Amino acid sequence: MKKFIYSFNDGGKEMKSLLGGKGANLSEMTKLGLPIPQGFVITTEACMKYYEEQKKVWKGLKKDIEQNLKNLEAVTDKKFGGDNPLFVSVRSGAAISMPGMMDTILNLGLNDKTYKLLATQTGNEEFAFNSYKRFIQMFSEVVYGIEKYKYDLLEKELEKNGTKKETYIKEYKKLFKSEVNFKFPEDPMDQLLAAIEAVFSSWNNPRAIYYRNLNNIPHDIGTGVTVQSMVFGNMGDTSGTGVVFTRNPSCGENKLFGEFLIDAQGEDVVAGIRTPKKIEELENVMPETYKELIDLCGLLEDHYKDMQDIEFTIENHKLYILQTRNGKRTANAAIKVATDLVNEGIITKEKAIMMIEPEMISQLLHPTFSEEELSNSEVLVTGLAASPGAATGKVYFSSEKIKENNGGILVRLETSPEDIEGMNIADGILTVRGGMTSHAAVVARGMGRCCICGCGSLDLDEERREFKVGNITVSEGECISLNGSTGNVYLGELNKSDSGLTDEFKMILDWSSEIGAMKVLANADTPLDAKVAYDFGANGIGLCRTEHMFFEEKKINHVREMILAENSHERKIALESILPLQRLDFKGIFEAMKGNSVTVRLIDPPLHEFLPREIEEKLKLTESMGITMEEIDNRMLKLEELNPMLGHRGCRLGITYPEIYEMQSRAIIEAAIEVKKSGIEVKPEIMIPLVGKVEELGYLRDRLVLIVDEVIENSDIDMEYKIGTMIEVPRACVTADEIAEKADFFSFGTNDLTQITFGYSRDDAGKFISDYREKNILDADPFETIDIKGVGKLMEMAATLGRAAKKGLKIGVCGEHGGDPKSIEFFHSIGLAYVSCSPYRIPIAKLAVAQNTIRGRNYSF
């Protein structure tokens, strides 16, 4: 019989997938003998069964809950709903951290009877009253969806009338009944079961689904539910609550970082309702408790061998740990913590690499404000530097406005989980309330979004859609700039500059290169892109798109003349003008790559993409070609296609107009020879796109070899080169053994292969893909993460057939998927030699490759 509930004594950190992160770590800390309020965990499997049972707690689970509650009563020597009342919290806890996305309810077990008992036993009626009032609000909102603002409005009215405490509670319950048409539940067991169902249901609330989609978290793993005996931080000056990180989550400094509130419950710290104090100040308030907290932080970091995010409560000077987890951190902090732990001898290089999320790396490549720009700008206001980076944009006061305008600076009193989508789209986030561990701060750091919190001197008027600082008013739609590294806010737009790579970042890249089994190449079309790629450690260029070069001002008119030429003679005249310019392009790229291989794809897109649309551009052609505007229009009309993405493009152009590919190949090899003569090694590779039949590749290869060999022979230079193809047509995948006979290498063009396999237009699929994802038709956008069952199966078939026909055939990927960590995992599994991606994705790809190599070795930490 399957076990759906575990006490904290029965679990451990290795049971994270079953108990969720919170439950597994509470169980682990119980084993370590730490001061943990006792409780039990309802498993993630129970959550998924809850949905199978039509969202009901079934009889067997209810019986197990009642038994585990009795066990908890025995441990605590209290009775749920009895004369010595036990109170519990009900919290969510998935295997993968989803901060703020699901629900929590505190103070369960309070009713009219236990409220009075709590007040009598503690001698603190104000504490009991606040706890009861808070419970009714939280229970109403989480379980029955009654908005909190309705209780806030009622409270203002009651305060104004000087209402007594007993009447307060009656009025709260009256509001509850008016909203749901039945009485507030007095039976603690009814409260508990309703709370558990609500937490299970929150697994599929809109913000949780959005967060999972955003972070590629599976939808079928469920959340654990932790039922834990309450300890109260709101019992007066001898009690409190807080959050502490064992290292700074913004910069990685090896120093405690956190906040606390006296006379408060845990939700107060993260909700941003009160501005908390820095953790260091706890030493002045409760020195012995502070020392105990420091010792426990050291113990937990040493045990988990990673930076910990710890929630704690102090009840009458006694410290309790409510949760620990690996702390969310910025990319800079993640890299510093990982490299510091290696340098301190705590972990290995392999462990350090596995600690860093590849997608986080992109945060390090975001721009910052230059020192010169900052020195010439006046600070409007300063808050807490919650998440580093630079952001500039128009001010909006709601997530809806951010979404409408596709970006901007989100300014709020404090953010809530409902803001998750707006926060993701926003360029930056600014809040009046909240500290470094508030919802805004934690979520923004995870997203890599610039964020400033706790800007208390900012006077926000949401109704008038403006804020004031002193005598300065900023209205919605006006621009401000945020420096998330300092907490400074500036009026207007500041110019941004690229951030530099730290020594720690370079260290991680070096370790990744050393460990990774696949090479990481770059998609680069200019010498500047090639230099950026080389600086990031690219092992070469896997895709140089020549068509991007054709749009340059010096070339575009000659290209158009070539396209509109009536015959081969006219075309060759235009190509002769393009040849030296192409040669110069390739020379700069070969030089930038300093001896690494460079794969140049011959022209691929349909020719209509290069043609002029403006009258002025057409007039230039009439002058250079000596023909009329009518002749220009007639020739353009002949080139129109109904479905150009499946039309006259790729190798089809090369076969129809072989002189184009011959010119390009000549330019590639002449540039390579020139660079080699200067003393730089060159490894040119020519790639023919969109091949579907071996005869296409054979025809073009034979013609290009004649040209290339002639150029090399006349140069008196030894030059090795390769001619291969892009595999991006399903027919090429299923006949890859034939195509391999004529190819020196394969490179999967996964963008087109996905497009043609699915029959989805790359340009138009965005109109329905989000709808497909919401309706679980697609797990992910197939243009971002490879479709393993369809496109992946074709790739695996092509790789197997190609290697069988030609031993040692080099096979890689050069579509956008080459920089996606999940896709890289699949590419690694089918034994590809390399991935190629945009220059700024190279660090991400290198880290992902190293991680998959480590997993493949079954490395034990």
Secondary structure, 3 states (H helix, E strand, C coil): CCCCEEECCCCCHHHHHHHHHHHHHHHHHHHCCCCCCCEEEECHHHHHHHHHCCCCCCHHHHHHHHHHHHHHHHHHCCEECCCCEECEEEEEEECCCCCCCCCEEEEECCCHHHHHHHHHHHCCHHHHHHHHHHHHHHHHHHHHCCCHHHHHHHHHHHHHCCCCHHHHHHHHHHHHHHHHCCCCCCCHHHHHHHHHHHHHHHCCCHHHHHHHHHCCCCCCCCEEEEEEECCCCCCCCCCEEEEEECCCCCCCCCCCEEEEEECCCHHHHHHCCCCCEEHHHHHHHCHHHHHHHHHHHHHHHHHHCCCEEEEEEEECCEEEEEEEEECCCCHHHHHHHHHHHHHCCCCCHHHHHHCCCHHHHHHHHCEEECHHHHHCCCEEEECEEEECCEEEEEEECCHHHHHHCCCCEEEECCCCHHHHHHHHHCCEEEECCCCCCCHHHHHHHHHCCEEEECCCCCEEECCCCEEEECCEEEECCCEEEEECCCCEEEECCCCEEECCCCHHHHHHHHHHHHHCCCEEEEECCCHHHHHHHHHCCCCEEEEEEHHHHHCCHHHHHHHHHHHCCCCHHHHHHHHHHHHHHHHHHHHHHHHHHCCCEEEEECCCCCHHHHCCCCHHHHHHHHHHHCCCHHHHHHHHHHHCCCCHHHCCCCHHHHHHCHHHHHHHHHHHHHHHHHHHHCCCCCEEEEEECCCCCHHHHHHHHHHHHHHHHHHHHCCCCCCCCEEEEEECCHHHHHCHHHHHCCCCEEEECHHHHHHHHHCCCCCCCHHHHHHHHHCCCCCCCCCCCCCHHHHHHHHHHHHHHHHHHCCCCEEEECCHHHHCHHHHHHHHHCCCCEEEECHHHHHHHHHHHHHHHHHHCCCCC
